[in-house]
């Protein structure tokens, strides 16, 4: 693999600030198909195949990845990059000052632990057991996790592991816990950055603390411009909600955070038949959280979020007024239940492309290993649409900005954070969300968990 020693390429988008104390944030666009070649090979009887990455350093795309890897190695300022779930804000997990840079940029509470991202099992084993001899016969990865690694890695699953007494991880990563969360992401750019930097990378979502998670580079820029130096723009994220976090060290095993892998999928794996739910949809109030997203309010835009639980009817204009403090502008996020027709008295007056989301025609990525990841490398992208309506009410016409995410749960997950952000940027007073049935799938449960944490008001619960 190329050495991480080159300077940033000239082709980049700059976002400078006139304020001298603010950093100059650069967005580096990267097309993963132009970075180089990705290939896999089997590793004997190991749990995961091996990913080989060969960068083409003659392309601007590869040069941008190299520049970001240099930043990760030598700087205390974190780097934003895409993963399959949401954009991450990464730093060298072995350097305290670099990890502190994550907390500073996000405004993140210091007792909220970070997930560490790895590019290979060898890299993970060297953290679990410093000086690891490289033999799978003395594997420091607990046996309970082996079925999960075979089935779900690389992918949206984080496992809780014991932190060695001589661990190379910075203490700020674990927030005082004796364990840490680890995962191997399912995104070639994330894997290239981690591999090229030669470091395990601590990375929470690349948003300001409490704000909706970023699923596109522009979301990162909105929150963190002037606070970080580099954003790798690899396009919109494919999953749209963060990884599932599981603790197999407890008996029975528990799910600490719902995400891209569901509890029913876990129960089909050896040793996980009795896995339990160990999280609350509301923020937990006290103690150090065992995993990210457990203690603090998350995913909230500036506008008031009103969540209508699955099956609730679309509110009429007068009811909408009650949720709109300024009586001026409402945002709607529609999914499976709400629909408009002429009888609603809602007349579309504007349709405008608003945001891009990854799209896979509703198919969930299930192929395991790095080889499976490469089979799903090429994704279509489609534009979501904001539709404006005027609704007559007793207080006069009300403006309603409407985003329809469709009925497919995977598409809802990919678009929900972006929809919250876009409606917030449009200046709505409140955002009314058409909830979905969390029993539909693991992703549906994750979406509703995030929406309940974001909501100030819940209707129909």
C-alpha positions as CSV (number, residue, x, y, z in Angstrom):
1,X,0.0,0.0,0.0
2,X,1.2,3.5,-0.7
3,X,3.0,5.5,2.0
4,X,0.9,8.1,3.8
5,X,3.4,10.9,3.1
6,X,2.0,13.0,0.3
7,X,0.4,16.5,0.5
8,X,-3.2,17.2,-0.4
9,X,-4.1,17.5,-4.0
10,X,-5.1,20.8,-5.6
11,X,-8.6,19.8,-6.5
12,X,-10.7,20.5,-3.4
13,X,-13.5,22.7,-2.1
14,X,-12.5,25.2,0.5
15,X,-14.7,26.6,3.2
16,X,-12.8,29.4,4.9
17,X,-13.8,31.6,7.7
18,X,-12.9,35.2,8.3
19,X,-12.6,34.6,12.1
20,X,-8.9,34.0,12.9
21,X,-9.6,31.5,15.7
22,X,-11.5,29.2,13.4
23,X,-9.9,26.5,11.3
24,X,-10.0,26.4,7.6
25,X,-12.1,23.4,6.7
26,X,-11.4,21.6,3.4
27,X,-13.8,19.2,1.7
28,X,-11.9,16.6,-0.3
29,X,-14.2,14.8,-2.8
30,X,-13.3,11.1,-3.4
31,X,-14.8,8.7,-5.9
32,X,-14.1,5.3,-4.4
33,X,-13.9,3.8,-7.9
34,X,-10.9,6.0,-8.7
35,X,-8.9,5.5,-5.6
36,X,-7.2,2.3,-6.7
37,X,-7.9,-1.4,-6.5
38,X,-9.5,-3.5,-3.7
39,X,-9.0,-7.2,-3.6
40,X,-9.6,-10.0,-1.1
41,X,-7.9,-13.3,-0.1
42,X,-8.8,-16.0,2.3
43,X,-6.8,-16.1,5.6
44,X,-6.7,-19.9,6.2
45,X,-9.4,-20.7,8.8
46,X,-9.6,-17.2,10.2
47,X,-12.9,-15.5,10.9
48,X,-12.6,-12.9,8.2
49,X,-11.0,-12.7,4.8
50,X,-8.2,-10.2,4.1
51,X,-8.7,-6.9,2.2
52,X,-5.8,-5.8,0.0
53,X,-5.8,-2.1,-1.0
54,X,-3.6,-0.7,-3.7
55,X,-3.9,3.0,-4.2
56,X,-3.4,4.7,-7.6
57,X,-1.4,7.8,-6.3
58,X,-1.7,9.4,-9.7
59,X,-5.4,10.2,-9.1
60,X,-6.7,13.1,-7.1
61,X,-9.0,10.8,-5.3
62,X,-6.2,8.6,-4.0
63,X,-4.2,11.7,-3.1
64,X,-7.1,13.0,-1.0
65,X,-7.2,9.7,0.9
66,X,-3.4,9.9,1.5
67,X,-3.7,13.5,2.7
68,X,-6.4,12.5,5.2
69,X,-4.3,9.5,6.4
70,X,-1.4,11.8,7.0
71,X,-3.7,14.0,9.1
72,X,-4.8,11.1,11.2
73,X,-1.2,10.0,11.9
74,X,0.3,13.4,12.8
75,X,-2.4,15.8,13.8
76,X,-4.5,16.2,16.9
77,X,-7.4,17.6,14.8
78,X,-9.9,14.9,13.8
79,X,-10.8,13.9,10.2
80,X,-14.4,13.4,9.0
81,X,-14.9,10.4,6.6
82,X,-17.8,8.3,5.3
83,X,-18.8,4.9,6.7
84,X,-21.7,2.7,5.6
85,X,-23.7,3.9,8.6
86,X,-23.1,7.6,9.0
87,X,-20.1,10.0,8.6
88,X,-17.5,9.5,11.3
89,X,-15.2,11.9,13.0
90,X,-11.9,10.0,13.4
91,X,-8.7,10.3,15.3
92,X,-5.7,8.1,16.2
93,X,-7.2,6.0,19.1
94,X,-3.7,5.6,20.7
95,X,-3.0,9.3,21.2
96,X,-4.7,11.2,24.0
97,X,-4.5,14.6,22.4
98,X,-5.9,13.4,19.2
99,X,-8.8,11.7,20.9
100,X,-9.4,14.9,23.0
101,X,-9.7,16.7,19.6
102,X,-12.9,14.6,18.9
103,X,-14.6,15.7,22.1
104,X,-13.6,19.3,21.5
105,X,-14.8,19.5,18.0
106,X,-18.2,17.8,18.7
107,X,-18.7,19.4,22.2
108,X,-19.1,15.8,23.3
109,X,-19.4,14.9,27.1
110,X,-16.2,13.3,28.2
111,X,-17.9,10.4,29.9
112,X,-19.4,9.2,26.5
113,X,-17.1,6.4,25.3
114,X,-16.0,6.1,21.7
115,X,-16.1,3.2,19.2
116,X,-12.7,2.1,17.8
117,X,-12.6,1.2,14.1
118,X,-10.3,-1.3,12.6
119,X,-9.3,-2.4,9.1
120,X,-8.4,-6.0,10.0
121,X,-8.7,-8.6,12.7
122,X,-4.9,-8.6,13.0
123,X,-5.1,-4.9,13.9
124,X,-7.8,-5.6,16.5
125,X,-5.9,-8.5,18.1
126,X,-2.8,-6.3,18.5
127,X,-4.9,-3.9,20.6
128,X,-6.6,-6.7,22.6
129,X,-3.2,-8.4,23.3
130,X,-0.2,-6.1,22.7
131,X,2.6,-8.2,21.3
132,X,0.0,-10.7,19.8
133,X,2.1,-13.5,18.1
134,X,-0.3,-13.7,15.1
135,X,-1.7,-17.2,15.7
136,X,-5.4,-17.8,15.5
137,X,-4.9,-20.7,17.9
138,X,-4.4,-18.2,20.7
139,X,-7.0,-15.7,19.6
140,X,-7.7,-12.9,22.1
141,X,-11.1,-12.2,20.5
142,X,-13.7,-13.8,22.9
143,X,-15.3,-16.9,21.4
144,X,-18.8,-15.6,21.9
145,X,-18.1,-13.0,19.1
146,X,-16.8,-15.4,16.5
147,X,-20.2,-16.3,14.9
148,X,-21.0,-12.5,14.7
149,X,-17.7,-11.6,13.1
150,X,-18.1,-14.3,10.5
151,X,-21.7,-13.2,9.6
152,X,-21.7,-9.4,10.1
153,X,-18.2,-8.0,9.6
154,X,-17.3,-5.8,8.0
155,X,-20.6,-4.1,8.8
156,X,-22.8,-2.1,11.2
157,X,-22.1,-4.1,14.3
158,X,-20.0,-3.0,17.3
159,X,-18.8,-5.5,19.9
160,X,-17.8,-4.7,23.5
161,X,-14.4,-6.1,24.3
162,X,-12.1,-6.1,27.4
163,X,-9.5,-3.5,27.4
164,X,-6.0,-4.8,28.3
165,X,-4.2,-3.4,31.3
166,X,-1.3,-2.5,28.9
167,X,-3.7,-1.4,26.2
168,X,-2.3,1.1,23.6
169,X,-5.7,2.9,23.5
170,X,-5.8,6.4,25.0
171,X,-7.8,6.4,28.2
172,X,-10.2,9.0,26.8
173,X,-11.5,6.4,24.3
174,X,-13.0,4.3,27.1
175,X,-14.2,7.1,29.3
176,X,-13.0,5.2,32.4
177,X,-14.6,1.9,31.5
178,X,-12.7,-1.4,31.5
179,X,-14.1,-2.2,28.0
180,X,-14.2,-0.6,24.6
181,X,-16.4,-1.0,21.5
182,X,-14.8,-2.2,18.3
183,X,-16.0,-2.7,14.7
184,X,-14.7,-3.1,11.2
185,X,-16.7,-0.7,8.9
186,X,-18.2,-1.8,5.6
187,X,-16.9,1.2,3.5
188,X,-13.9,1.0,1.3
189,X,-12.8,4.6,2.0
190,X,-13.0,4.2,5.8
191,X,-11.0,1.0,5.5
192,X,-8.4,2.6,3.2
193,X,-8.0,5.5,5.7
194,X,-7.6,3.2,8.7
195,X,-5.2,0.8,6.8
196,X,-3.1,3.6,5.4
197,X,-2.8,5.5,8.7
198,X,-1.7,2.3,10.4
199,X,-3.7,3.2,13.5
200,X,-6.9,2.1,15.1
201,X,-9.3,5.0,14.6
202,X,-11.7,6.2,17.3
203,X,-14.7,7.7,15.6
204,X,-18.2,8.8,16.7
205,X,-20.6,10.4,14.3
206,X,-19.3,13.6,12.7
207,X,-21.9,15.9,14.0
208,X,-22.1,18.5,16.8
209,X,-23.2,16.7,19.9
210,X,-27.0,16.2,20.2
211,X,-27.6,17.1,16.5
212,X,-28.9,14.6,13.9
213,X,-26.3,12.2,12.6
214,X,-24.6,13.2,9.3
215,X,-25.3,11.0,6.3
216,X,-23.6,13.4,3.8
217,X,-20.5,15.6,3.8
218,X,-22.6,18.7,3.7
219,X,-24.1,17.7,7.0
220,X,-20.6,17.5,8.6
221,X,-19.7,20.9,7.1
222,X,-22.8,22.5,8.5
223,X,-22.0,21.3,12.1
224,X,-18.2,21.3,12.2
225,X,-16.9,23.9,9.7
226,X,-14.2,25.9,11.4
227,X,-13.6,23.2,14.0
228,X,-11.8,20.5,11.8
229,X,-9.5,20.7,8.9
230,X,-10.5,17.8,6.5
231,X,-13.8,16.3,5.4
232,X,-13.6,13.3,3.0
233,X,-16.7,13.5,0.8
234,X,-17.5,10.0,-0.4
235,X,-21.1,10.6,-1.1
236,X,-24.2,9.8,1.0
237,X,-24.1,6.8,3.5
238,X,-25.8,3.6,2.6
239,X,-27.4,2.5,6.0
240,X,-28.2,5.8,7.5
241,X,-28.3,4.7,11.2
242,X,-25.4,3.9,13.4
243,X,-24.1,0.4,14.2
244,X,-25.8,-2.0,16.6
245,X,-23.8,-2.3,19.8
246,X,-23.7,-5.7,21.6
247,X,-22.2,-6.9,24.8
248,X,-21.4,-10.6,24.7
249,X,-19.3,-10.4,27.9
250,X,-22.5,-10.3,30.0
251,X,-24.7,-13.3,30.6
252,X,-27.0,-13.3,28.8
253,X,-25.7,-11.1,26.0
254,X,-27.4,-7.8,25.5
255,X,-28.0,-5.2,22.8
256,X,-26.8,-1.8,24.1
257,X,-27.9,0.2,21.0
258,X,-30.1,-0.9,18.1
259,X,-28.7,-0.3,14.6
260,X,-28.1,-2.0,11.3
261,X,-28.1,-5.5,12.7
262,X,-31.3,-6.7,14.4
263,X,-31.8,-8.7,17.5
264,X,-33.6,-11.5,15.5
265,X,-30.5,-11.7,13.3
266,X,-28.3,-12.0,16.3
267,X,-30.5,-14.7,17.8
268,X,-29.9,-16.9,14.8
269,X,-26.1,-17.0,15.6
270,X,-24.6,-19.6,17.9
271,X,-24.5,-18.5,21.5
272,X,-26.8,-15.6,21.0
273,X,-30.2,-17.3,21.2
274,X,-31.1,-15.6,24.5
275,X,-29.7,-12.1,23.7
276,X,-31.8,-9.4,25.5
277,X,-32.5,-5.7,24.9
278,X,-30.4,-3.6,27.3
279,X,-31.2,0.0,26.1
280,X,-33.9,2.5,26.6
281,X,-35.5,4.7,23.9
282,X,-35.2,7.7,26.3
283,X,-31.8,9.0,27.4
284,X,-30.6,7.3,30.5
285,X,-30.1,9.7,33.3
286,X,-27.1,8.7,35.4
287,X,-23.8,6.8,35.4
288,X,-21.2,6.4,32.7
289,X,-22.9,5.0,29.6
290,X,-21.7,1.5,28.5
291,X,-22.0,2.5,24.9
292,X,-22.4,5.6,22.8
293,X,-26.0,7.0,22.6
294,X,-27.3,5.6,25.9
295,X,-27.1,8.5,28.3
296,X,-27.5,11.8,26.4
297,X,-30.2,13.2,24.1
298,X,-29.2,12.7,20.5
299,X,-30.3,13.3,16.9
300,X,-32.2,16.6,17.6
301,X,-32.5,19.5,15.2
302,X,-33.2,23.0,16.3
303,X,-36.9,22.7,15.3
304,X,-39.3,20.9,17.7
305,X,-39.7,17.3,16.7
306,X,-43.1,15.8,17.1
307,X,-43.1,12.0,16.6
308,X,-46.4,10.3,15.7
309,X,-46.1,6.6,16.6
310,X,-46.8,4.0,13.9
311,X,-50.3,4.1,12.5
312,X,-51.2,7.6,13.8
313,X,-53.3,9.6,11.3
314,X,-52.0,12.6,9.5
315,X,-52.9,15.7,11.6
316,X,-55.1,18.3,10.0
317,X,-54.2,22.0,9.6
318,X,-55.8,23.1,12.9
319,X,-53.9,20.3,14.8
320,X,-50.7,21.3,13.1
321,X,-51.1,24.9,14.4
322,X,-50.9,23.5,17.9
323,X,-47.4,22.2,17.3
324,X,-46.2,25.4,15.5
325,X,-45.3,28.1,18.0
326,X,-44.9,30.8,15.4
327,X,-48.0,29.7,13.4
328,X,-45.9,30.0,10.2
329,X,-44.1,26.9,8.9
330,X,-44.3,23.2,9.6
331,X,-42.1,20.3,8.3
332,X,-43.5,16.9,7.6
333,X,-41.5,13.6,7.2
334,X,-43.9,11.0,5.7
335,X,-43.2,7.3,5.6
336,X,-45.7,4.5,5.5
337,X,-49.0,5.9,6.8
338,X,-49.5,9.5,5.8
339,X,-50.6,10.5,2.4
340,X,-52.0,13.6,0.7
341,X,-55.0,13.8,-1.6
342,X,-57.2,16.6,-2.9
343,X,-59.6,16.3,0.0
344,X,-56.8,17.3,2.4
345,X,-56.9,20.9,1.0
346,X,-53.1,20.7,0.5
347,X,-52.0,22.2,-2.8
348,X,-48.4,21.6,-3.9
349,X,-46.8,24.9,-4.9
350,X,-43.2,23.9,-5.3
351,X,-41.1,20.9,-5.8
352,X,-37.3,21.1,-5.5
353,X,-34.5,18.6,-5.3
354,X,-33.1,18.9,-1.8
355,X,-30.7,16.1,-0.8
356,X,-29.0,13.0,-2.1
357,X,-29.3,9.6,-0.3
358,X,-27.7,6.2,-1.2
359,X,-30.2,3.9,-2.7
360,X,-30.1,0.1,-3.2
361,X,-33.6,-0.6,-4.5
362,X,-34.6,-1.7,-1.0
363,X,-32.2,-4.6,-0.8
364,X,-30.3,-5.1,2.5
365,X,-26.6,-5.9,2.1
366,X,-26.2,-9.4,3.5
367,X,-23.1,-10.8,1.9
368,X,-20.4,-11.3,4.5
369,X,-16.7,-10.6,4.5
370,X,-14.8,-8.0,2.5
371,X,-15.6,-9.9,-0.7
372,X,-19.3,-9.3,0.1
373,X,-18.6,-5.6,0.6
374,X,-16.9,-5.3,-2.8
375,X,-19.9,-7.0,-4.5
376,X,-22.1,-4.1,-3.3
377,X,-19.6,-1.3,-3.9
378,X,-21.5,0.4,-6.7
379,X,-24.7,2.1,-5.5
380,X,-27.3,4.2,-7.2
381,X,-28.1,7.6,-5.8
382,X,-31.4,9.3,-6.0
383,X,-32.6,12.7,-5.0
384,X,-35.2,13.2,-2.3
385,X,-37.7,16.0,-2.9
386,X,-39.1,18.7,-0.7
387,X,-42.7,19.7,-1.6
388,X,-44.2,22.9,-0.4
389,X,-47.9,23.2,0.4
390,X,-50.2,26.0,1.6
391,X,-52.9,24.9,4.1
392,X,-55.8,27.2,5.0
393,X,-56.3,27.5,8.7
394,X,-58.2,29.8,11.1
395,X,-55.0,31.7,11.6
396,X,-54.4,32.1,7.9
397,X,-52.4,30.1,5.4
398,X,-49.8,27.8,6.8
399,X,-46.7,26.7,4.9
400,X,-46.0,23.0,5.0
401,X,-42.7,21.6,3.7
402,X,-43.1,17.9,3.1
403,X,-40.5,15.1,2.5
404,X,-41.8,11.7,1.6
405,X,-39.2,9.0,2.3
406,X,-41.3,6.2,0.9
407,X,-42.5,2.9,2.5
408,X,-39.3,0.9,2.3
409,X,-37.6,0.8,5.7
410,X,-34.1,0.8,4.3
411,X,-34.9,4.0,2.4
412,X,-36.5,5.6,5.4
413,X,-33.3,4.8,7.5
414,X,-31.1,6.3,4.8
415,X,-33.1,9.5,4.5
416,X,-34.4,10.3,8.0
417,X,-31.4,12.2,9.4
418,X,-31.0,14.1,6.1
419,X,-34.7,15.0,6.1
420,X,-34.5,16.3,9.7
421,X,-31.5,18.5,8.7
422,X,-33.0,19.8,5.5
423,X,-36.3,20.8,7.2
424,X,-34.3,22.5,10.0
425,X,-32.3,24.5,7.5
426,X,-35.5,25.5,5.8
427,X,-36.5,27.3,9.0
428,X,-39.6,25.2,10.0
429,X,-40.9,25.8,13.5
430,X,-41.7,22.1,14.1
431,X,-41.1,18.8,12.3
432,X,-43.9,16.2,12.4
433,X,-42.7,12.7,11.7
434,X,-44.8,9.7,10.6
435,X,-43.4,6.9,12.8
436,X,-43.0,3.3,11.6
437,X,-43.6,-0.1,13.3
438,X,-40.4,-1.0,15.0
439,X,-41.3,-4.7,14.8
440,X,-40.9,-4.6,11.1
441,X,-37.1,-5.1,11.2
442,X,-33.9,-4.3,13.1
443,X,-33.5,-1.1,11.0
444,X,-37.0,0.0,11.8
445,X,-36.3,-0.5,15.5
446,X,-33.1,1.6,15.2
447,X,-35.0,4.4,13.3
448,X,-37.7,4.6,16.0
449,X,-35.0,4.5,18.8
450,X,-33.3,7.6,17.2
451,X,-36.6,9.4,16.6
452,X,-37.8,8.9,20.1
453,X,-34.5,10.4,21.4
454,X,-34.9,13.4,19.0
455,X,-38.6,14.0,19.8
456,X,-39.9,16.6,22.3
457,X,-43.4,15.3,21.9
458,X,-44.7,11.8,21.1
459,X,-48.3,11.3,19.9
460,X,-50.0,7.9,20.0
461,X,-47.6,6.2,22.5
